[in-house]
Every structure is written in structure tokens, then in C-alpha cells.
């Protein structure tokens, strides 16, 4: 074969001396006609002769594939053992790795069908499912309590993660090594919920997951899983991953971007109550607008659709197909703006000042430019560190930075209503409007009934106590007139008032 598709059949084994040879012998010989195959067995510090039985099977006609058997001198756990095997596959340049259990619970005979979607490029992950064929799991001997537990946990996880997998708890998995390279699987648990965490990572990385039916077999193998602990662990992992999307907690192993995702750019939030929709409603139609930190440009486009002339400034280039009247790529930490801010009636600084090295210098620089025109309006938004969710997390001893949200890892400063107001007033602005912004539930939960209900409830609570229930702070400010401006006005007014006094008496 020219450039054959290379497959590692990886068998995790623990105290499997009675079954390991049978599992090896059941690997279909036909795989050799399509793939370059190696079999890797890693014995995870078994207390029996698993290692010796595995080695004895090598070089026989029953196992016509290269066989490599390793032994962990210390038990690494079910997840830890997988990490070693996946690392082996990546280091040796395999195209795919198929995970098989040494106790014979998953049929090696299904390997040709399970490998097909990977080798044809139709999938990045293939999961063998015992739940796709109605009644098959119970006919295969799955105990009722395990069947019910599987269905309940899978249903809950699908609801939490917004997926539609028939089951999360099959150990028969095949991964392309390209997909494995896209995720930090080495950060996952060494325990049994490694399988849940790696699927969450594949989902976050937008890898294509395909499920195919497999037969169910339960023999006299010994189960090493503590069911209640396992259920707790998989649900906590699923909840943590989901809540991380809401920017309330952070775990490095779930910090994964899919292909083409822009991880540094904030998404514009329009179509519901948000800082961007409030800014859009605050700007009159036909106005000249300077959007500092214009991000993906969607807000600027919405303003242009209302007849506004919009100039944008951002540290990143505009996305393709976004057109503004003017645009400058510029770091707002620099003291001088590349555009004359005084030429605009509205200046937007949405979710900007918390990212800057010196918010005071930024605000001072704006005032110096616009102080000769008290009619200009500046719109500021920032996260409210006093938001109730942050308070509750602090009460629980948590202070979790994340990729987005109030505790974004790129934030250099944290604000409340009063601290933002003090900043603006201290730098010579007059705050004309203060408004609390609800949490972006539609962004986190999608355009669902639950998201709309939570948004409505949040708005009601903001009326009661904005300092506690506002996710963000929205302020509109005008510059206090500069002393030079006031002096000129005083001189002009004085000259006008003194004019009648200097006229000749005959007049």
C-alpha cells in the first residue's frame, strides 16, 4: 500500500489475564488488507498475569499484527492509561487510534465498520453505542441499574451540553490523531470520567462525532467503577463545561476554540437587552459616531443602517465583508488616537476600559480632545464586579478568571457602578445616564424560552437593586468644558455685554 492509513489498536487492561488473549485473537484479520495496524496493550499495574499473557500472544498466527505490550509500574487509572496510549499514537505518527477494553466487553469484530468513517474522512471521532438499537443493551446482559443509569446520565448530559448523543458512557471509542492534537487531553482526569471530559473537549473543538451501533456483552468481568462517584463526576464535568460558556468559571482543559473561531474578539450582542443594544438605542439616527474597539463590526453596521457615519478603531483588523466609513487598526493603549475624536458627536467605548493598562490615561486623553465641545456624548460600558453571581462565587471561595465575562483574563481593572462613575467624574466628565445591563442569557443559552424568562427576571431585579443584579454598567457622559473654552466664552460674553457701555452718549 502507498501511504497506508495507520491505525493503532490500543487495549487498556487491568487484571485481565483471563480475557486479554481472547480479545487479541478476535481482532479481524481483514484489517491488514486496508490499514497498517499495530496493537498496543498497556497493563495498568495489574495484580495478575495480564502482562505475561499479553506478551505470550504476540508472534502467533492468532495475532497477525505487530504487538507491543507495556506495563505501568504504578497504576495510572483508567484515564491516565489512555493518556499514555494516545501519546504513543501521536508520537509515532498514527492516523487513528481505536480504544478497546481488555476485559472483552467491547467486540473487536466491529473494528472494520467503526474505522470506516475515520479513514474516509467523514468523522473525527467514532463512538460505539449500545443504545442505538432498541432493547439491544438489555438483551446483551446489561444490568437494569446500569441501563437506567446510562440513560438518565446521558439524557442529563445531552440537556446540559446541548447535544444529541445516544450515550456518553461507551468505552468503545476511535479518534483521529488530528482530533487528539486539537485538544489538551493530558489535562483531563485520570479517573473514569476521562471519557466524558474528552468528549466535551471534542465538542468544544467542533470535531465531527459519529455514533455507530455495537453489540452489548456483559460476562463475569469485575467492575472497578464506583457508580455513584462516577455519576457525580460526569455531571460535575458537564456542568462545569456548560457554566464556563457563561463565563462564570474557568478550567483550562475546556478552554478550546473550534476551527476558525476568533478567541480574542468579543461578539456583538444585538436583538435583546444588552450593552450593544442599549448603545444602539442611545445614538440618534444620522449621527457621526466613533466606535472605539469596534470588534466584529456588527454594531457599527447596525448604526450605518440607521444613517450614521461610523468610524471604527480596533486592535484587530475588521472581519471580511464588514464595511465602515473609516477604520483604523490601532492599540488603544497608545496615548494618541489615529483620528480626531472631536469630529464626532457620539464616541462609543464599549467593554474597553477594563482591558487597558491605564483607564485613567485613556479617559483623560478623550477629555483633552473633546472638552472644547460639551455637546459630544461618550458611551461607556464595563462589567460589574459586584454582580450577584460573582458575589456568590466569592462566598463559596471562588474567584475564577475566564476567557470572557466579568472576570476575563485580559482585564486589567475591575469596576462597579460607583468606581466607574468616580473614574469619569475624576477625569472631568459629567455622567448624564446610568443604566444596569442584564446578563447575556441568550448568548449563553441560545434564543430559548428559558433565556427570555431569565432575561426578564434579571431586568426586574435590576430595578430593585442595580448595583447587585446588573451584569454590566452602562453610562453616558459629557465632558466638562475645558478652562480654555470657559475663558473664551467669558471673554466673548463680556465683550458683548460691555459693548453698549462703550458707545458714545449721543447715540
C-alpha positions as CSV (number, residue, x, y, z in Angstrom):
1,X,0.0,0.0,0.0
2,X,1.2,3.5,-0.8
3,X,0.9,5.9,2.2
4,X,-1.4,3.5,4.1
5,X,-3.8,4.7,6.8
6,X,-2.0,3.8,10.0
7,X,-4.1,2.6,12.9
8,X,-3.1,1.9,16.5
9,X,-5.4,-0.6,18.2
10,X,-5.0,0.4,21.9
11,X,-6.1,-2.0,24.5
12,X,-6.3,-0.8,28.1
13,X,-6.0,-3.7,30.5
14,X,-6.3,-4.2,34.3
15,X,-6.4,-7.6,35.9
16,X,-7.5,-9.1,32.5
17,X,-5.3,-12.3,32.4
18,X,-8.4,-14.4,31.7
19,X,-9.6,-12.3,28.7
20,X,-6.7,-10.5,27.2
21,X,-5.6,-13.3,24.8
22,X,-9.2,-13.8,23.6
23,X,-9.6,-10.1,22.9
24,X,-6.3,-10.1,20.8
25,X,-7.4,-13.2,18.9
26,X,-10.8,-11.6,18.0
27,X,-9.2,-8.7,16.1
28,X,-10.3,-9.1,12.5
29,X,-7.5,-10.2,10.2
30,X,-9.2,-8.3,7.3
31,X,-7.9,-5.0,8.8
32,X,-4.5,-5.8,7.4
33,X,-5.8,-5.6,3.8
34,X,-6.8,-1.9,4.3
35,X,-4.7,-0.5,7.1
36,X,-1.2,-0.6,8.6
37,X,-2.1,-1.9,12.0
38,X,-0.2,-2.1,15.3
39,X,-1.7,-3.4,18.6
40,X,-0.6,-1.7,21.8
41,X,-1.6,-3.2,25.2
42,X,-0.9,-1.2,28.3
43,X,-1.3,-3.2,31.5
44,X,-2.1,-0.7,34.3
45,X,-0.2,-2.3,37.1
46,X,-2.3,-5.4,37.2
47,X,-2.0,-7.7,40.2
48,X,-2.2,-10.8,37.9
49,X,-0.5,-12.1,34.8
50,X,-2.1,-9.8,32.3
51,X,1.2,-8.5,31.1
52,X,2.7,-12.0,30.6
53,X,-0.5,-13.3,28.8
54,X,-0.5,-10.4,26.5
55,X,3.2,-10.9,25.5
56,X,2.6,-14.6,25.0
57,X,0.0,-13.8,22.3
58,X,2.5,-11.9,20.2
59,X,4.1,-13.6,17.2
60,X,1.4,-16.2,16.9
61,X,-0.9,-16.8,14.0
62,X,-3.8,-15.8,16.2
63,X,-2.5,-12.3,16.3
64,X,-1.0,-11.5,12.9
65,X,-0.3,-7.8,13.7
66,X,2.7,-6.2,15.4
67,X,2.0,-6.3,19.1
68,X,3.6,-4.1,21.7
69,X,2.8,-4.8,25.4
70,X,3.7,-2.2,28.1
71,X,3.4,-2.4,31.9
72,X,2.8,0.6,34.1
73,X,4.8,0.1,37.3
74,X,2.3,2.3,39.1
75,X,-1.4,2.4,38.5
76,X,-2.3,5.4,36.4
77,X,-6.1,5.0,36.5
78,X,-8.4,4.4,33.5
79,X,-7.9,8.0,32.2
80,X,-4.2,8.1,32.9
81,X,-3.7,4.9,31.0
82,X,-5.5,6.3,28.0
83,X,-3.3,9.4,28.1
84,X,-0.2,7.3,27.7
85,X,-1.6,5.3,24.8
86,X,-2.8,8.4,23.0
87,X,0.6,10.0,23.4
88,X,2.2,6.9,22.0
89,X,-0.1,7.2,18.9
90,X,0.8,10.8,18.4
91,X,4.5,10.4,18.8
92,X,4.6,7.5,16.3
93,X,2.6,9.3,13.6
94,X,-0.6,7.1,13.5
95,X,-3.6,8.4,11.7
96,X,-6.1,7.0,14.2
97,X,-6.3,5.2,17.5
98,X,-9.0,2.7,18.5
99,X,-9.6,2.2,22.2
100,X,-10.6,-1.3,23.2
101,X,-11.0,-2.8,26.7
102,X,-9.0,-5.8,27.7
103,X,-12.0,-7.4,29.5
104,X,-13.8,-8.2,26.2
105,X,-16.8,-6.1,26.9
106,X,-16.5,-4.4,23.5
107,X,-16.4,-6.5,20.4
108,X,-13.2,-6.2,18.3
109,X,-15.1,-7.7,15.4
110,X,-16.8,-4.3,14.9
111,X,-13.5,-2.5,14.2
112,X,-13.8,-2.5,10.3
113,X,-17.2,-0.8,10.5
114,X,-16.1,1.7,13.2
115,X,-12.9,2.6,11.3
116,X,-14.6,3.4,8.1
117,X,-15.9,6.9,8.9
118,X,-12.4,7.9,10.1
119,X,-10.4,6.5,7.2
120,X,-12.9,8.0,4.7
121,X,-12.7,11.4,6.3
122,X,-16.3,11.5,7.3
123,X,-15.7,11.7,11.1
124,X,-13.1,12.8,13.6
125,X,-14.4,10.7,16.4
126,X,-16.4,7.4,16.3
127,X,-18.2,6.1,19.3
128,X,-19.7,2.6,19.5
129,X,-23.1,2.9,21.0
130,X,-25.1,0.2,22.8
131,X,-28.2,2.4,22.9
132,X,-28.8,2.9,19.2
133,X,-30.7,-0.4,18.8
134,X,-33.7,-0.5,21.0
135,X,-33.5,-3.3,23.5
136,X,-30.1,-4.5,22.5
137,X,-28.3,-3.4,25.6
138,X,-30.6,-5.4,27.9
139,X,-30.5,-8.4,25.6
140,X,-26.7,-8.3,25.8
141,X,-26.8,-8.6,29.6
142,X,-26.5,-5.0,30.7
143,X,-27.8,-4.9,34.3
144,X,-31.0,-2.9,34.7
145,X,-29.4,-0.4,37.1
146,X,-26.6,0.2,34.7
147,X,-29.1,0.6,31.8
148,X,-31.2,3.1,33.7
149,X,-28.1,4.9,35.0
150,X,-26.7,5.2,31.5
151,X,-30.0,6.5,30.0
152,X,-30.5,9.0,32.9
153,X,-27.0,10.4,32.9
154,X,-26.9,10.6,29.1
155,X,-30.2,12.4,29.0
156,X,-29.0,14.9,31.6
157,X,-25.7,15.4,29.8
158,X,-27.4,16.0,26.5
159,X,-29.5,18.6,28.1
160,X,-26.6,20.3,29.8
161,X,-24.3,20.2,26.8
162,X,-27.0,20.7,24.2
163,X,-26.0,17.5,22.3
164,X,-27.9,14.5,21.0
165,X,-25.7,11.5,21.7
166,X,-27.4,8.2,22.3
167,X,-25.0,7.5,25.1
168,X,-21.9,9.1,26.7
169,X,-20.7,6.1,28.6
170,X,-19.5,3.6,26.0
171,X,-15.8,2.9,26.3
172,X,-15.5,1.9,22.6
173,X,-14.0,5.0,21.0
174,X,-12.0,5.7,18.0
175,X,-10.2,9.0,17.5
176,X,-8.3,10.6,14.6
177,X,-4.9,11.7,15.9
178,X,-5.6,15.1,14.2
179,X,-8.5,15.5,16.6
180,X,-6.4,14.4,19.5
181,X,-3.8,17.0,18.7
182,X,-6.5,19.7,18.8
183,X,-7.4,19.2,22.5
184,X,-5.4,19.2,25.8
185,X,-6.5,15.6,26.8
186,X,-3.4,15.4,29.0
187,X,-5.2,17.8,31.4
188,X,-8.1,15.5,31.9
189,X,-8.9,13.4,34.9
190,X,-7.0,10.1,35.4
191,X,-10.3,8.6,36.6
192,X,-13.2,7.0,34.7
193,X,-14.8,10.4,33.8
194,X,-11.9,11.0,31.5
195,X,-14.2,9.6,28.8
196,X,-16.8,12.4,29.5
197,X,-14.1,15.1,29.6
198,X,-12.5,14.1,26.2
199,X,-15.9,14.1,24.5
200,X,-16.6,17.6,25.9
201,X,-13.3,18.7,24.5
202,X,-14.1,17.2,21.1
203,X,-17.4,19.0,21.1
204,X,-15.7,22.3,22.1
205,X,-13.2,21.8,19.3
206,X,-16.1,21.2,16.8
207,X,-14.8,17.8,15.9
208,X,-17.2,15.6,14.0
209,X,-18.6,12.8,16.2
210,X,-20.3,9.8,14.7
211,X,-22.1,7.1,16.6
212,X,-22.4,3.5,15.3
213,X,-24.2,0.6,16.9
214,X,-22.3,-2.1,18.7
215,X,-23.4,-5.3,20.5
216,X,-23.6,-5.3,24.2
217,X,-21.7,-8.0,26.2
218,X,-21.6,-8.4,29.9
219,X,-19.8,-11.5,31.3
220,X,-18.2,-12.2,34.6
221,X,-15.8,-9.3,34.4
222,X,-15.2,-7.3,37.6
223,X,-16.5,-3.8,37.5
224,X,-14.0,-1.3,39.0
225,X,-16.3,1.7,38.8
226,X,-17.9,3.3,41.8
227,X,-21.3,4.1,40.2
228,X,-22.4,7.0,42.5
229,X,-19.0,8.7,42.4
230,X,-18.8,8.2,38.6
231,X,-22.3,9.8,38.2
232,X,-21.3,12.7,40.3
233,X,-18.0,13.2,38.4
234,X,-19.5,13.1,34.9
235,X,-22.3,15.5,35.8
236,X,-19.9,18.0,37.5
237,X,-17.7,17.9,34.4
238,X,-20.6,18.5,32.1
239,X,-21.9,21.3,34.3
240,X,-18.5,23.0,34.6
241,X,-18.1,23.0,30.9
242,X,-21.5,24.5,30.3
243,X,-21.1,27.1,33.0
244,X,-17.7,28.0,31.6
245,X,-19.6,29.0,28.5
246,X,-21.4,31.5,30.7
247,X,-18.1,32.9,31.8
248,X,-18.7,32.1,35.5
249,X,-16.0,29.5,36.0
250,X,-12.8,28.6,34.2
251,X,-11.0,25.3,33.6
252,X,-8.0,25.2,31.3
253,X,-8.9,21.8,29.8
254,X,-12.2,23.2,28.4
255,X,-10.6,26.4,27.0
256,X,-10.8,25.2,23.4
257,X,-11.7,27.1,20.2
258,X,-13.1,25.4,17.1
259,X,-11.6,25.8,13.7
260,X,-11.7,29.4,12.5
261,X,-13.0,30.8,15.9
262,X,-11.7,34.1,16.9
263,X,-10.9,33.7,20.6
264,X,-9.8,37.3,21.3
265,X,-12.7,39.2,19.8
266,X,-15.9,39.9,21.7
267,X,-19.2,39.1,19.9
268,X,-21.7,41.9,19.4
269,X,-24.9,41.2,21.3
270,X,-28.0,42.6,19.5
271,X,-31.6,41.5,19.4
272,X,-32.1,41.5,23.2
273,X,-31.3,43.8,26.2
274,X,-27.5,44.1,26.2
275,X,-24.8,46.8,26.3
276,X,-24.7,46.9,22.5
277,X,-28.5,47.2,22.0
278,X,-28.6,50.0,24.7
279,X,-25.8,51.8,22.8
280,X,-27.6,51.4,19.5
281,X,-30.8,52.9,21.0
282,X,-28.8,55.8,22.6
283,X,-27.4,57.1,19.3
284,X,-29.8,59.2,17.2
285,X,-30.1,58.3,13.5
286,X,-27.8,60.2,11.2
287,X,-25.2,60.9,13.8
288,X,-21.4,60.9,13.3
289,X,-20.1,58.0,15.6
290,X,-16.6,57.0,16.6
291,X,-16.7,53.3,17.7
292,X,-13.5,52.7,19.8
293,X,-13.0,48.9,20.0
294,X,-15.5,48.1,17.3
295,X,-14.8,44.4,17.5
296,X,-16.6,42.3,14.9
297,X,-18.2,45.5,13.4
298,X,-21.8,44.3,13.7
299,X,-22.8,47.3,16.0
300,X,-21.2,49.7,13.6
301,X,-23.0,48.1,10.7
302,X,-26.3,48.5,12.6
303,X,-25.6,52.2,13.2
304,X,-24.7,52.7,9.5
305,X,-28.1,51.1,8.6
306,X,-29.7,53.9,10.6
307,X,-27.9,56.6,8.5
308,X,-25.0,57.2,10.9
309,X,-21.5,57.9,9.7
310,X,-19.3,55.4,11.6
311,X,-15.6,55.3,12.0
312,X,-14.1,52.3,13.8
313,X,-10.9,51.8,15.8
314,X,-9.7,48.3,16.9
315,X,-6.5,46.4,17.7
316,X,-7.6,43.7,15.2
317,X,-8.4,44.1,11.6
318,X,-12.1,44.1,10.6
319,X,-13.6,40.8,9.7
320,X,-14.1,40.2,5.9
321,X,-17.2,41.8,4.4
322,X,-17.6,44.4,7.2
323,X,-17.6,47.9,5.7
324,X,-17.3,51.1,7.8
325,X,-17.0,54.7,6.6
326,X,-13.5,54.8,8.2
327,X,-11.4,52.3,10.0
328,X,-8.0,52.4,11.8
329,X,-6.2,49.4,13.3
330,X,-4.8,50.8,16.5
331,X,-3.9,49.8,20.1
332,X,-6.0,52.0,22.4
333,X,-3.2,51.8,25.0
334,X,-1.3,54.2,22.8
335,X,-1.8,57.8,24.0
336,X,-2.8,59.4,20.7
337,X,-5.8,58.3,18.7
338,X,-5.3,58.0,14.9
339,X,-8.5,60.0,14.3
340,X,-9.8,63.4,15.5
341,X,-12.4,62.4,18.1
342,X,-13.7,65.9,18.2
343,X,-15.2,65.5,14.8
344,X,-17.8,63.1,16.1
345,X,-21.0,63.6,18.2
346,X,-21.0,60.2,19.8
347,X,-18.0,58.2,21.0
348,X,-18.5,54.6,22.0
349,X,-16.1,52.8,24.4
350,X,-18.0,49.6,25.0
351,X,-16.2,47.0,27.1
352,X,-12.9,48.7,26.5
353,X,-11.5,50.4,29.6
354,X,-11.3,47.2,31.7
355,X,-8.7,45.9,29.1
356,X,-6.5,48.9,29.2
357,X,-3.2,49.3,31.1
358,X,-4.4,52.7,32.3
359,X,-8.1,53.5,32.1
360,X,-7.4,56.9,33.7
361,X,-5.0,57.9,31.0
362,X,-7.4,56.8,28.3
363,X,-10.3,58.7,29.7
364,X,-8.1,61.8,30.3
365,X,-6.9,61.7,26.7
366,X,-10.5,61.6,25.5
367,X,-11.5,64.6,27.6
368,X,-8.5,66.6,26.3
369,X,-9.7,66.1,22.8
370,X,-13.4,66.7,23.2
371,X,-13.5,69.2,26.1
372,X,-14.0,72.1,23.7
373,X,-17.4,70.7,22.7
374,X,-19.6,70.0,25.6
375,X,-22.3,68.6,23.3
376,X,-20.4,65.5,22.4
377,X,-21.5,62.3,24.2
378,X,-19.4,59.4,25.3
379,X,-20.9,55.9,26.0
380,X,-19.0,53.6,28.3
381,X,-19.8,50.1,29.3
382,X,-17.9,47.6,31.5
383,X,-18.5,44.5,33.6
384,X,-20.0,44.9,37.1
385,X,-17.7,43.0,39.5
386,X,-20.4,43.4,42.2
387,X,-22.8,41.2,40.1
388,X,-24.7,38.7,42.3
389,X,-23.1,35.7,40.6
390,X,-19.6,37.0,41.4
391,X,-20.6,37.7,44.9
392,X,-22.0,34.1,45.4
393,X,-18.8,32.6,43.9
394,X,-16.7,34.7,46.3
395,X,-18.9,33.5,49.1
396,X,-18.0,29.9,48.0
397,X,-14.3,30.8,47.9
398,X,-14.2,31.1,44.1
399,X,-12.7,33.8,42.0
400,X,-12.4,32.4,38.5
401,X,-10.9,34.2,35.6
402,X,-12.0,33.1,32.2
403,X,-11.9,33.8,28.5
404,X,-14.8,36.2,28.6
405,X,-17.2,37.9,31.0
406,X,-16.7,40.0,34.1
407,X,-13.5,38.1,35.1
408,X,-12.0,38.0,31.6
409,X,-8.3,37.0,31.9
410,X,-7.4,40.0,29.8
411,X,-9.0,42.5,32.2
412,X,-6.6,44.8,33.9
413,X,-9.1,46.6,36.1
414,X,-12.4,45.7,37.7
415,X,-15.3,48.2,38.2
416,X,-18.6,48.7,40.0
417,X,-21.2,51.4,39.3
418,X,-19.5,53.8,41.8
419,X,-15.9,53.1,40.7
420,X,-16.7,53.7,37.0
421,X,-18.6,56.9,37.9
422,X,-15.7,58.1,40.1
423,X,-13.3,57.5,37.2
424,X,-15.3,59.5,34.7
425,X,-16.1,62.4,37.1
426,X,-12.5,62.4,38.4
427,X,-11.2,62.9,34.8
428,X,-13.6,65.8,34.1
429,X,-16.8,64.2,32.8
430,X,-20.4,64.8,33.8
431,X,-22.4,61.5,34.0
432,X,-25.8,62.0,32.5
433,X,-27.2,58.5,32.4
434,X,-26.6,55.3,34.4
435,X,-28.2,52.1,33.5
436,X,-27.8,48.4,34.6
437,X,-27.4,45.8,31.9
438,X,-28.8,42.2,32.4
439,X,-26.7,39.1,31.9
440,X,-26.5,37.9,28.3
441,X,-28.6,34.8,28.8
442,X,-29.5,34.4,25.1
443,X,-25.7,34.3,24.4
444,X,-25.2,31.5,26.9
445,X,-28.4,29.5,26.5
446,X,-29.5,30.4,22.9
447,X,-32.7,32.0,21.9
448,X,-34.8,29.8,24.2
449,X,-37.8,30.4,26.4
450,X,-35.7,29.9,29.4
451,X,-33.2,32.5,28.3
452,X,-36.1,35.0,27.7
453,X,-37.6,34.3,31.1
454,X,-34.2,34.7,32.9
455,X,-33.6,38.0,31.0
456,X,-37.0,39.3,32.0
457,X,-36.4,38.3,35.6
458,X,-32.9,39.9,35.6
459,X,-34.4,43.2,34.3
460,X,-36.9,43.3,37.1
461,X,-34.3,42.6,39.7
462,X,-32.1,45.4,38.3
463,X,-35.0,47.9,39.0
464,X,-34.8,46.8,42.7
465,X,-31.0,46.8,43.1
466,X,-29.0,47.6,40.0
467,X,-25.6,47.5,41.9
468,X,-26.2,43.8,42.7
469,X,-28.2,42.4,39.8
470,X,-26.6,44.3,36.8
471,X,-24.1,42.2,34.8
472,X,-22.7,45.3,33.2
473,X,-22.7,49.1,33.8
474,X,-23.9,51.4,31.1
475,X,-23.1,55.2,31.3
476,X,-23.4,58.2,29.1
477,X,-21.2,61.1,29.9
478,X,-20.4,64.6,28.5
479,X,-17.1,66.4,29.0
480,X,-17.0,69.3,31.4
481,X,-15.8,72.4,29.5
482,X,-12.1,72.9,29.4
483,X,-10.8,76.0,31.2
484,X,-9.6,77.5,27.9
485,X,-13.2,77.0,26.5
486,X,-14.7,78.7,29.5
487,X,-12.2,81.6,29.4
488,X,-13.0,82.2,25.7
489,X,-16.8,82.1,26.4
490,X,-16.3,84.5,29.3
491,X,-14.3,86.9,27.1
492,X,-16.9,86.7,24.3
493,X,-19.8,87.3,26.7
494,X,-18.0,90.1,28.5
495,X,-17.3,91.9,25.2
496,X,-20.9,91.6,24.1
497,X,-22.2,92.9,27.5
498,X,-19.7,95.7,27.6
499,X,-20.4,96.9,24.0
500,X,-23.4,99.2,25.0
501,X,-21.4,100.9,27.7
502,X,-18.7,102.0,25.3
503,X,-21.0,103.6,22.8
504,X,-21.0,107.5,22.6
505,X,-23.7,109.2,24.7
506,X,-25.0,110.9,21.6
507,X,-26.0,107.6,20.3
